[in-house]
Amino acid sequence: MSDSTHLWMRHEARLTERRAPLTPQDAARLVAAGVRITVEESAQRAFPLADYAAAGCATAPTGSWHEQAPDDAYVLGLKELPAGPGAPALRHRHIYFGHAYKGQAGARELLARFTAGGGALLDMEYLTDDSGRRVAAFGYWAGYVGAALAVLHHRRALTAPLRPTGRPALDALLAAGSASDTATALVIGALGRCGRGACDALVQAGLEPTRWDLPETRALDRAALLGHDLLVNTVLTTTPVPPFLTKADLDEPARCLSLLSDVTCDVTSDCNVLPVYDETTTWDAPVRTLRDGERPLDLIAIDNLPSLLPVEASTAFSAELAPQLLRLAEWDGVWARALHCYRTAVEAQETPLAL
């Protein structure tokens, strides 16, 4: 690792984001290996700024990366950058979940900001090993929380607005109503990180889920799907596939399904496997009604679920990401593939979008 490598961890603009891509403990290891790290102040981050300073990191004011971060710094974050009219061109190399490679809303505008500024997006979703498996992911905790919220809403124990918590407190809530709960639950994508988390949460709640993965989705039994009370979708695909549910399915007279928890939240993409809703839900309003009347159907689709367990989720993610950050200066393997994905996405834009 070159001692000139500089990571600048930014404050998250989203008010409900409590996670950090790098914990103080892992930051200390990187600093000891020669990485320069600057951490912005953040009143909402689950880890105090003082802990980063004690780990040997420099500190900076909230949101100062655009003006103060050196051109050669890697700006490290998690969720979206501030956007809208007047949003500046992006000259740095950014590492975060950009959600811009599958035609999502705002993707063209974001990529145009990078091309205008000469920067690059190293999207965390596309940090993969030689076999194509992601090297760092929040999937387990996204699935865990997505299933937990589904159970709590089903039991009428979910209160809004949602607040961050820890796993012991969440598990206690799940266990509290397990004795009398006879709901049937289905997890699609059960063998992946996210699916395993969802299944573990359901078991904690006293529910043994039906577990579907690739074989079941290739020849999907829609009647069986609709015959469950709860559905937790954890499937993320990068290519369009036949949907698991359609709006017509929601009006099927034999439908038992009363709650859909879509952990993936790929709502604005052509790769969306659940095109039955057009807007995610929020911490303030976590549940949306898709069908009411005698056979109601509710939706939970929150796109930063792991932030509700910020310490556990950040600790697991940082442990996976930190070894990759040590290899940034090598510009091969994981990082070369991420840069290739960015360049491919830019080239795929038929007409450049002027800022």
C-alpha positions as CSV (number, residue, x, y, z in Angstrom):
1,M,0.0,0.0,0.0
2,S,1.4,3.4,-1.0
3,D,1.6,5.8,1.8
4,S,0.1,8.4,-0.5
5,T,-3.3,6.7,-0.6
6,H,-5.9,9.0,1.0
7,L,-9.4,8.0,2.0
8,W,-11.9,10.7,2.9
9,M,-14.9,9.3,4.6
10,R,-17.8,11.7,4.2
11,H,-20.8,12.5,6.2
12,E,-24.0,10.9,4.9
13,A,-26.5,13.4,3.5
14,R,-29.4,11.1,4.1
15,L,-30.9,11.9,7.5
16,T,-31.7,8.3,8.3
17,E,-28.3,6.9,7.6
18,R,-26.4,5.9,10.7
19,R,-23.9,3.4,9.3
20,A,-20.3,3.9,8.4
21,P,-18.4,2.1,5.6
22,L,-15.3,1.9,7.9
23,T,-15.3,1.5,11.7
24,P,-12.8,3.2,14.0
25,Q,-11.2,-0.2,14.7
26,D,-10.6,-1.0,11.0
27,A,-9.6,2.6,10.3
28,A,-6.8,2.1,12.9
29,R,-5.5,-0.9,11.0
30,L,-5.5,1.0,7.7
31,V,-3.7,3.9,9.3
32,A,-1.1,1.5,10.8
33,A,-0.5,0.2,7.2
34,G,0.2,3.6,5.9
35,V,-3.2,4.8,4.6
36,R,-4.1,8.4,5.2
37,I,-7.7,8.7,6.4
38,T,-9.8,11.9,6.9
39,V,-13.2,11.5,8.6
40,E,-15.9,14.2,8.4
41,E,-17.9,15.2,11.4
42,S,-21.3,13.6,11.5
43,A,-23.9,14.0,14.3
44,Q,-25.8,10.9,13.1
45,R,-23.1,8.4,12.5
46,A,-23.2,5.5,15.0
47,F,-19.5,5.8,15.8
48,P,-18.2,9.0,17.5
49,L,-15.7,11.2,15.6
50,A,-13.4,11.0,18.7
51,D,-12.9,7.3,18.1
52,Y,-11.7,7.9,14.6
53,A,-9.3,10.6,15.8
54,A,-8.0,8.2,18.4
55,A,-7.4,5.7,15.6
56,G,-5.1,8.2,13.9
57,C,-7.5,9.7,11.4
58,A,-7.6,13.4,10.5
59,T,-11.0,15.1,10.9
60,A,-12.9,17.6,8.7
61,P,-16.2,19.5,8.9
62,T,-19.4,17.9,7.7
63,G,-19.8,17.9,3.9
64,S,-16.4,19.5,3.2
65,W,-15.1,16.8,0.8
66,H,-16.1,18.7,-2.3
67,E,-14.0,21.8,-1.5
68,Q,-11.3,20.4,0.8
69,A,-10.5,16.9,-0.2
70,P,-7.4,16.7,-2.4
71,D,-8.0,15.7,-6.1
72,D,-6.3,12.4,-5.6
73,A,-8.4,11.4,-2.5
74,Y,-10.9,8.6,-2.6
75,V,-14.2,9.9,-1.2
76,L,-15.7,7.0,0.8
77,G,-19.4,6.9,1.6
78,L,-22.5,4.7,1.5
79,K,-25.6,6.3,0.1
80,E,-26.5,8.9,-2.4
81,L,-24.7,12.3,-2.9
82,P,-26.6,15.5,-2.7
83,A,-28.3,16.1,-6.1
84,G,-30.6,18.5,-7.8
85,P,-30.2,21.8,-9.7
86,G,-26.7,23.2,-9.3
87,A,-25.2,19.9,-8.1
88,P,-21.5,20.2,-8.8
89,A,-19.4,18.1,-11.2
90,L,-17.5,15.3,-9.4
91,R,-13.7,15.4,-9.8
92,H,-12.9,12.7,-7.2
93,R,-13.0,9.0,-7.2
94,H,-16.0,8.0,-5.1
95,I,-16.6,4.7,-3.4
96,Y,-20.2,4.2,-2.5
97,F,-23.5,2.6,-3.6
98,G,-24.3,4.8,-6.6
99,H,-27.2,2.8,-8.1
100,A,-26.5,4.1,-11.5
101,Y,-25.7,1.2,-13.8
102,K,-29.1,-0.4,-14.4
103,G,-31.1,2.6,-15.6
104,Q,-32.3,3.8,-12.2
105,A,-33.9,7.2,-11.8
106,G,-31.2,9.9,-11.8
107,A,-28.5,7.6,-13.2
108,R,-27.8,9.6,-16.3
109,E,-27.5,12.8,-14.3
110,L,-25.1,11.2,-11.8
111,L,-22.8,9.7,-14.5
112,A,-22.8,13.1,-16.3
113,R,-21.5,14.8,-13.1
114,F,-18.6,12.3,-13.0
115,T,-17.7,12.7,-16.7
116,A,-18.0,16.5,-16.4
117,G,-15.6,16.6,-13.4
118,G,-13.2,13.9,-14.5
119,G,-13.9,11.7,-11.5
120,A,-15.0,8.1,-11.3
121,L,-17.6,6.0,-9.5
122,L,-16.2,2.8,-7.9
123,D,-19.6,1.4,-7.0
124,M,-19.6,-0.8,-3.9
125,E,-22.3,-3.1,-5.5
126,Y,-19.7,-4.0,-8.2
127,L,-16.7,-4.8,-6.0
128,T,-16.4,-8.4,-6.9
129,D,-13.9,-11.2,-6.8
130,D,-12.7,-13.3,-9.7
131,S,-15.9,-15.4,-9.5
132,G,-18.2,-12.4,-9.6
133,R,-19.1,-12.6,-5.9
134,R,-19.3,-9.3,-4.0
135,V,-16.4,-8.9,-1.6
136,A,-18.3,-6.6,0.8
137,A,-22.1,-6.4,1.3
138,F,-24.7,-5.4,3.9
139,G,-27.0,-8.1,2.6
140,Y,-27.2,-10.3,5.7
141,W,-28.4,-7.4,7.9
142,A,-30.7,-6.0,5.2
143,G,-32.4,-9.3,5.0
144,Y,-32.6,-9.7,8.8
145,V,-34.2,-6.3,9.3
146,G,-36.5,-6.6,6.3
147,A,-37.9,-9.9,7.7
148,A,-38.0,-8.6,11.2
149,L,-40.1,-5.5,10.2
150,A,-42.5,-7.8,8.3
151,V,-43.1,-9.9,11.3
152,L,-43.5,-7.0,13.6
153,H,-46.0,-5.3,11.3
154,H,-47.9,-8.6,10.9
155,R,-48.2,-8.8,14.7
156,R,-49.2,-5.1,14.9
157,A,-46.1,-4.4,16.9
158,L,-44.3,-2.1,14.4
159,T,-44.3,1.5,15.5
160,A,-43.4,4.5,13.3
161,P,-41.2,6.4,12.9
162,L,-38.6,3.7,12.9
163,R,-35.6,4.2,15.2
164,P,-32.1,2.6,15.1
165,T,-31.6,-0.2,17.6
166,G,-29.3,-3.1,18.4
167,R,-29.8,-6.8,17.7
168,P,-30.5,-7.8,21.3
169,A,-33.4,-5.4,21.5
170,L,-34.7,-6.4,18.1
171,D,-34.5,-10.1,18.8
172,A,-36.4,-9.6,22.1
173,L,-39.2,-8.0,20.1
174,L,-39.2,-10.9,17.6
175,A,-39.3,-13.5,20.3
176,A,-42.0,-11.8,22.3
177,G,-44.9,-12.8,20.0
178,S,-43.6,-16.1,18.7
179,A,-45.7,-18.5,20.8
180,S,-49.0,-17.6,19.2
181,D,-47.9,-16.7,15.6
182,T,-49.0,-19.2,13.0
183,A,-48.2,-17.1,9.9
184,T,-46.5,-18.7,6.9
185,A,-43.5,-16.9,5.4
186,L,-41.7,-17.3,2.1
187,V,-38.1,-16.0,1.5
188,I,-37.1,-15.8,-2.2
189,G,-33.3,-15.8,-2.6
190,A,-32.9,-17.8,0.6
191,L,-29.4,-19.1,-0.1
192,G,-27.8,-15.7,-0.6
193,R,-26.4,-13.3,2.1
194,C,-29.6,-11.4,2.3
195,G,-31.8,-14.5,2.2
196,R,-29.9,-16.1,5.0
197,G,-30.4,-13.0,7.1
198,A,-34.1,-13.0,6.4
199,C,-34.4,-16.7,7.3
200,D,-32.5,-16.2,10.6
201,A,-34.8,-13.4,11.6
202,L,-37.9,-15.4,10.9
203,V,-36.6,-18.4,12.9
204,Q,-35.8,-16.0,15.7
205,A,-39.5,-15.0,15.5
206,G,-40.6,-18.6,15.8
207,L,-41.5,-18.9,12.1
208,E,-39.8,-21.6,9.9
209,P,-39.8,-20.0,6.4
210,T,-40.3,-21.6,3.1
211,R,-36.9,-21.2,1.3
212,W,-36.8,-20.6,-2.4
213,D,-33.7,-19.9,-4.5
214,L,-32.8,-20.3,-8.2
215,P,-34.5,-23.6,-8.9
216,E,-37.8,-22.4,-7.6
217,T,-37.7,-19.0,-9.4
218,R,-36.8,-20.6,-12.7
219,A,-40.1,-22.4,-12.6
220,L,-42.0,-20.2,-10.3
221,D,-45.2,-21.6,-8.6
222,R,-47.2,-18.4,-8.4
223,A,-50.1,-20.0,-6.6
224,A,-47.7,-21.3,-3.9
225,L,-46.2,-17.8,-3.6
226,L,-49.6,-16.2,-3.1
227,G,-50.5,-18.9,-0.6
228,H,-48.1,-17.6,2.0
229,D,-49.0,-14.8,4.4
230,L,-45.6,-13.1,4.3
231,L,-43.2,-12.7,1.4
232,V,-39.6,-11.4,1.8
233,N,-37.8,-10.8,-1.5
234,T,-34.1,-10.8,-1.3
235,V,-33.2,-11.4,-5.0
236,L,-31.1,-8.8,-6.7
237,T,-30.5,-9.4,-10.4
238,T,-28.4,-7.4,-12.9
239,T,-30.5,-8.5,-16.0
240,P,-34.2,-8.4,-16.6
241,V,-36.1,-11.5,-15.6
242,P,-39.8,-12.5,-15.6
243,P,-41.4,-10.8,-12.5
244,F,-42.2,-12.8,-9.4
245,L,-45.4,-10.8,-8.9
246,T,-47.6,-8.6,-11.2
247,K,-50.3,-6.2,-10.4
248,A,-52.8,-8.8,-11.7
249,D,-51.6,-11.3,-9.1
250,L,-52.5,-8.8,-6.3
251,D,-56.2,-9.2,-7.4
252,E,-56.1,-13.0,-7.5
253,P,-59.1,-14.2,-5.5
254,A,-57.1,-17.0,-3.9
255,R,-54.4,-14.7,-2.7
256,C,-53.5,-15.2,1.0
257,L,-50.4,-12.9,0.8
258,S,-51.0,-10.0,3.1
259,L,-47.5,-8.5,3.4
260,L,-44.7,-8.0,1.0
261,S,-41.2,-7.0,2.3
262,D,-39.0,-6.1,-0.7
263,V,-35.5,-5.9,0.7
264,T,-34.0,-5.4,-2.8
265,C,-35.9,-2.2,-3.6
266,D,-34.9,-2.2,-7.2
267,V,-38.0,-0.2,-7.9
268,T,-36.9,2.2,-10.7
269,S,-34.9,-0.4,-12.7
270,D,-35.9,-2.7,-15.6
271,C,-34.4,-5.5,-13.4
272,N,-37.2,-5.1,-10.8
273,V,-38.6,-8.5,-10.0
274,L,-41.6,-7.0,-8.1
275,P,-43.1,-4.4,-10.4
276,V,-46.2,-3.9,-8.3
277,Y,-45.2,-0.6,-6.7
278,D,-43.5,2.5,-7.8
279,E,-42.1,4.1,-4.7
280,T,-40.1,2.9,-1.7
281,T,-41.3,3.4,1.9
282,T,-39.5,5.3,4.6
283,W,-38.6,5.3,8.2
284,D,-41.4,7.8,8.9
285,A,-43.9,5.8,6.9
286,P,-42.5,2.2,6.7
287,V,-45.7,0.5,5.4
288,R,-47.7,1.3,2.3
289,T,-51.1,-0.3,1.4
290,L,-51.1,-1.9,-2.0
291,R,-54.6,-3.4,-1.7
292,D,-57.2,-2.7,1.0
293,G,-60.6,-4.1,1.7
294,E,-61.4,-7.6,2.8
295,R,-58.0,-8.9,1.6
296,P,-55.5,-6.2,2.4
297,L,-51.9,-6.3,1.1
298,D,-49.2,-4.1,2.6
299,L,-45.7,-3.3,1.4
300,I,-42.4,-2.6,3.2
301,A,-39.7,-1.4,0.9
302,I,-37.0,0.6,2.8
303,D,-33.7,1.0,0.9
304,N,-31.4,1.4,3.8
305,L,-32.6,-1.3,6.2
306,P,-29.2,-2.1,7.7
307,S,-29.1,1.4,9.1
308,L,-31.7,0.3,11.6
309,L,-28.9,-2.0,13.1
310,P,-26.1,0.4,12.4
311,V,-23.3,-0.9,14.7
312,E,-23.8,-4.6,13.7
313,A,-24.2,-3.8,10.0
314,S,-21.2,-1.4,9.9
315,T,-18.9,-3.7,11.8
316,A,-19.6,-6.6,9.5
317,F,-19.3,-4.6,6.3
318,S,-16.1,-2.7,7.4
319,A,-14.4,-6.0,8.2
320,E,-15.0,-7.1,4.6
321,L,-14.2,-3.8,2.9
322,A,-11.0,-2.8,4.8
323,P,-8.8,-5.5,3.2
324,Q,-9.9,-4.3,-0.2
325,L,-9.1,-0.7,0.7
326,L,-5.6,-1.8,1.5
327,R,-5.2,-2.8,-2.1
328,L,-6.5,0.4,-3.7
329,A,-3.1,1.6,-4.9
330,E,-2.6,-1.7,-6.8
331,W,-5.5,-0.9,-9.2
332,D,-6.0,-4.5,-10.2
333,G,-8.5,-7.2,-9.4
334,V,-11.5,-5.8,-7.5
335,W,-10.8,-2.2,-8.2
336,A,-10.0,-2.7,-11.9
337,R,-13.3,-4.5,-12.3
338,A,-15.1,-1.7,-10.6
339,L,-13.5,0.9,-12.8
340,H,-14.4,-1.2,-15.9
341,C,-18.1,-1.3,-14.7
342,Y,-18.1,2.5,-14.4
343,R,-16.5,3.1,-17.8
344,T,-18.9,0.6,-19.4
345,A,-21.9,2.4,-17.9
346,V,-20.6,5.8,-19.1
347,E,-20.1,4.4,-22.6
348,A,-23.6,2.9,-22.6
349,Q,-25.1,6.4,-22.5
350,E,-26.2,7.0,-26.0
351,T,-26.1,10.7,-25.7
352,P,-24.0,12.5,-23.1
353,L,-26.1,14.7,-20.8
354,A,-24.7,18.2,-20.5
355,L,-24.7,19.8,-17.1
